[in-house]
Structure formats: C-alpha cells, structure tokens
Amino acid sequence: MSIRDWFHRARNGNGDGGRNARDVSPTLDRIVQLTNPRLKFARRYRARLTPAVDIAVQHARSLVASVPPACEASAAAWQYDPCLRAFFSSGDDVVRAFSRSAELRAWFDMNATASEVCAVLSVRLVERRILGVALDGGVIRRDVPQTTVSFDDYRVRICGRSEQELRAEIECRIVDQLALVGLSIATHDQGQREVLEQENALLRTRLRLLQGRGAGLVALVGPSAPDGSVLARLQTELAMNEANLSSIASGAEALEYQLERLREVLANAGEHLFITSRQMRLDRMNVVVADDDPAPGASLNLQIARVPIPDGAVEFRTFILVRFQRAAMLSKTTLSNDAARMLQ
C-alpha cells in the first residue's frame, strides 16, 4: 500500500483512516521517542508520519501472519521435525542451544510462573558446493557435484508467554527496525552548520545506544544482550543523550530532513525488510536432493528474513517460531561441565 492509497482510502471513507490514525498513534509516539524525541516539533509531524506508520504496521502484520505456527523444540521433537533435524546434529544439541541463550534464561527469571516460552530461533544458513559420493542406478559414483547446507550461529532472544504475544512482539520489532534504518539514513547527512553537526553526532550516539540495548530486530543479527550492569549504563547514557538532544536549539531544516527520511523508509517498508520462503529437500546428511530424486529426503519450508542493519548492511537470517519447556533447560553447572570437556 502506498501513501497515495492510504490517503485515498481515508478520504473516500471506504477504509478506516480515522481508526487507523488512532491505532497507529501509540506506535508513532514510540517511534518518535525511539529515534529523536525532537521530531514532535517538526511541522505537522503527526499528520505526515501517520500514513507511513500505518503502512509499516500493516506490512509488519502481513509478514508475521505469513510465518508458520510455532513448533515444539525439544530432544524428542528432533526425531520427527525436519527443521530441527536439519538445524541440529542431535536432540541434545537442541536443548543445549536453548539453554545457552542468556536472553532466554533471563526471560524465565523474569517470568517465574511460566512453564513454557514461545520464542524465535534464528540461525545462519551456509551453503557449500562439494564433490561427493552418490548412488546412481545401484552404482556408487564419486566426485558428484552436490550442494550441502549447514546451520550455525543459533540465537534465541525474542520471547513471549504465548504465540500471540510473541507475534505481537515481532510486529513491534519490525516497525522499530525500520525506524532505526530511517534514523541511520538521517545521520548520514553532513550538514555544515554547527547545530546540524552537533545533532548528527548525538543521533549517531543514540543509534549506537539503541543497538546496544537490542532494539528492533537487532536480537536476530546483533551481539548478545548486555548484562544488567551494562544495560543500566546504556539506559543512563540514553537518558543523557535525550536530554542533550532536547537542549539543542531547534533546527527546522534538520528536523525536516530527519522526518522525511523516517517517513520514506516507513512508507516503503516492503523494500527494506521482508521475509521469503524457500523450499528445500535434504537427505540425512543435509545434502540437497532434487524433488524428482528417488533418494529419501525431507522437505523444508524455510523462512528467511532480510534484515537491514542501520549501518547500511543487510543480513539474512533463517528462523522458526518454537515452544520450549522450562523443565528442559540445562543448569549452568551442566553447561560449564560441557564447556570444560570440550577444552580437554
């Protein structure tokens, strides 16, 4: 949906422009607070941003609605779930990957009554071309060109009490990620006036602090979440940054530029962040098998997210929604013993 479509729908009354304006108002306020609180001083900022925010919200909802239902993540489920079998070498590896997630452990600590969590399991897909061995008409052939896939860099950082809550959280993070991209683009403007240079420096600092806190979809592609002391320091620095931004004399030209960059990204959300489905058939060794190949293989429907990083880069992450039981979580002692054995 374009900006023109949004205005047409609201003007003709055959949509629900008034309702949408109310629906996205909290999201708009969150985005302004996230990126630059001074944007509220820009000319007609709410009227100009509302249709773009609505487009981004609808895009996020559409993306999340297309994601398959959550599956069970456990050692037992590894036996029959094709995705888990492709992602992990064994059922025990499934449990270890979830148990090693600091974010997941913190979530269970904060939700003491929850026996189960719904979460996003994000992995990196790696493809390689090799010369392997294959059975052709009962004859073993060597040096056969093959494609193998492997998965690594397991991340479990976005959590919810229910699948509905998790999906709502992902929707919010998608919109926030788009806002961070808009903020990043705005900070690239190198205005010569002192106020612009000062504000750009503060906004770049704000972007770094927000990334450090894991805002948006940074949880899928960025470093692990900071511990409590680091997070407290980031929050203090962010509050100081916000105060410094508020103290800058109003620069109408700077605010106009920032608002337009933010509006452009939100209004073209589908160009910046999207999810694609990829069908793949793998044998037990994660070798890609053609659909018409009589060899046994399991069909996977992989969801791959294109996540724009505020520094201008892009990452692609394969992900699934899962349910994981608190009772399956390994103790820190067990994990430490596992690590010690690997070092021997």
N, C-alpha and C positions, 0 to 999 in steps of 0.2 A: 504494500500500500504506500503510495506517495503522499507528499504534503498536499498536493492538489486534490487527491482523492479524499483526504481527511477533511479538508475544508468543504468539498462538495457534499460529503455525507452529512456534515454538521449543518450546513446551510439549508439543504433540502429537507432535513428532518426525517429522512428515511433511515438514518442511522441513529446514533445516540451520542451526538457530540457533547451535549451537556453532561450526560452521565459519564462519558469518558474523561471529560475535563475534571470531574470530581474524583473519578477512580485513580487518575494518574497524579493527582495533586500531591499525595504523600511521597510518591516516587520522585516527582520533580523536586520537592523540597529536599529529599535525601541526596539527590544528585548534586544540587547546588551546594549543600553542606559538604559533600564529599570532595568536590572539585575546587570550588572557590566561593566561599560564602558571600563575597562582594558582588557576585553576579546578580544578586537581588536588586542592586542599584542600577543595573542596566535598563535602558528604556524598554518598557513593556516586556520585560524578560519572561513573565509567566505566559502571556498570550503567544509569544514567539516560540517558546520551548514546548508548550503543551502538545501540539500535534506531533512534534518529533518524538517526545517521550512516549506518547501513545503508540506510535509506530514501533518503537523499540520494545515496549512492553508486549504488544501483540506478537512481535517476532519471537521474543523470548518464550511466550506461552506456546506458540506453534512448535518451536524447536523441542521444548520439553515434552509436549504432548506426543511427539513422534518417537520418543525414546521407549523401548520395550519395557515391560514391567520388571520389577526387581526380582532377582533370583536368590536362592539360598547360597551362602558362601560358607562352606564347611568341608571338613575332610571327607565326610560321607558323600556330599554333593559332587565332589570331584570325580567320583566314579562314573557319573552319568551325565554331567553337564559339559557339553563340548567346549564352551568358552573357558571354563575353569581348567579343563584338561589341556587346552592349548596354552593358557597363560602360565600354568604351574607344572612343575615336574612331578609333584605328588600331592596327595591330600594334606600331608603335614606342612608342606610349603605354603598352602593356602592359609592355614592357621598362623604360621609364623609371620607372614606378610602383614596380616591384620594386627597381630599382637605387637609388631614393631612400630606401628603408627602412633607417634606421640599425640597427634590430634585426636585419634580415636580413644586412646586411654584417657585423655583429658575430658573428652565428651562423656565417657562413662562416669568419671569422677564427679562431673557437674550434674549428672542425671542418675543419681544413686538408685532410684526406683526402677529404672529401665532395665529390662532383661534382654532387650534386643535393640539393635540400631539399624537404621536404613542409611546407607552411605553410597558414595560414588567411589568405585575402584577405577583408578586411572593408570594406564600402562603405556609404555612406548613400544611401538611395533617396528621391528627391524627385519628387513628382507635381504636375502643374500642369494646370489646365483652361484651354484656349485656344479661340479661333475660328480654324480652319484651312481648308485647301482639300482637297476630296475629289472623287474621280471617282465619279459616280453614274449608271449606265447609259450610259456614254460621254459624259456631260455633266459638265463641271467646275463644281462648286458651291463658293461661297465662304461664309465665316462659318459653317462647320460646327462644332458643338461637338465638341471632341476632348480626349483626355487624353494628355499626353506624360509620359514619365518620363526622369529623368536620374540619374546616379550620380556621386558625388564623395566626398571625404574618404577616399581609399584608405589602408588600413592593413595592413601585413604584419608581424606582430610575434610570432606564436606559431608556432614551428618545431619540426621533428623530422627525424631521419635517415630515417625510413620513415613510411608512412601509419599503421602500427600504433603506432609511438612517438608520432606526433602526436595520434592519437585518445586515447591514454592520458593525454597531457599535457592535452588539453582536458577530459577527465573530472575530473582533479585540480583544474583551474582552476574548473570549475563548482562543485564542492564547496567550494573555498576562497572563491569569491564569495558563496555562501550563508552561510558562516561570517562573512564580513565584514559582511553585512547584519545578521546576528544581533548582532554586536558594535556596529554602528551604533545599532540599536534600544536596546541596553542602555545606551549612553552618553547617551541622551536622558533617563534617569531623573535628576531633580534632587533627590537626597536632601539633607536639611538638615544631616545630621551631617557633621562635618569630614572624617571618613575617606571618606565617600561622595563628597563634593565633590572631594577630592584624587584619589581613584581614577578618578572620571569624567574629570577633566582629563587624567590620564595615559593613559586609554584613548582619549580623543579624539586625543591626540597620537600614540598608537600607530597609530590608524586612518589618520591623515594620512601617517605614515611608510610604512605598508604600501602605501597608494595610490601614493605617490611611487616605490616600488620596482616597481610594476606587478603586484602580487599579484592572484590571482583572474583575472577577465575584464576587469580594467582595461585590458589591452592592446587590447581591442576598442573601448573607449569613451573612454579617458582620454588624457592627453597622451603624447607620445613618451617612451620610456625615457630616464632620465638618463645622462649620460656617466659615465666611470669615476670621476672625482673626486667628482662629486655623489653617485654610488651609494655610494662609500666613506663619505662623510659621513653619508648616510642610515643605513647599516649601523651606524656608530658611535653615532648618536643612538638607533637602535632598541635597541642593546645597553644603553645608559644608561637608556632607558625601562624595559626589562625589569628592570634592577637596582632602579630606583626602585619599580616595582610590587612586587617581592619584599620590599622593605623596609617596606612598609606593614603595619601591624598587621592581622591577619586580621579582616575584617568579614564574618561569616557571612551576614548579611542581603544584603549587596551581592553576594557570590558566588552566593547562591541566585537572586537576580534575574537576574544575567548568564547563569547556566547555563540557566535556564528560557527566556530569550529566545532563546538559541542553539538549545536543543532544539526550541522551537516552529518556528523557521524551517527547520531541517533536516528536521523531521518533516513539514513542509508544503512541501517543495521545489518541487513542481509548481505551487504558487500564486505562487511568487516568480520563478522562472526557467524559461522554456520556449522551444521552437522551433516555429514554424509554417511550413507550406509554402504558398506562394501561386503559383497558375498564372497566367501572363500571356502574351499573344501580342502581339508587337511587329513593326512594319514596320522598314525600314532606317533610318528617322528617329526610332525609338523612340516612335512613336505607337501607342497601344493599339488593337489590331484585334480586333473581335469574332470568336468562333470560327466563326460562320457567314458571315463576310465573305469574298467570293471574292478579295479583295486578298491579295497574298503577305505572309507574316509568319512569324516563328519563335516557337515555343512555348518558354517558360522555366518552369522549376520552381524558384522562388526559396525559399531557406531564410532565414527571418527570426528572429533571436534576440531575445527580450525579456530585457534585462539590467538587473536592479535595481542602482541606484547607492547606495552606503552613505549618501548624504545624503538619501535618500528619493525621489529622482527615478528615472525609468526611461528607458532608451534602447533603440531598436530598430535593429538592425544586420543588413543583408543580407550573407551570407557564402558562400563556397565553399572547398573544400579544393583545393589546387593542388600541382603539382610544377614546380619552377623550376630550370634548369640554372645552375651557377656560371659556365660559359663565356659565358652570355648577359648577365651583369652588366656594366653600363657602368662605365667608370672614373670616378673622382671628377673628373678633368680634363674629361671629356666632359660630365658633369652641370654643372660650373661654367660651361663654354662655353655650354651650352644656356641657363642662367640669365642669363648676360650678354647673349645675343642677345634674350631676352625683355624685358630692361630698355632696350634701344636704341629 
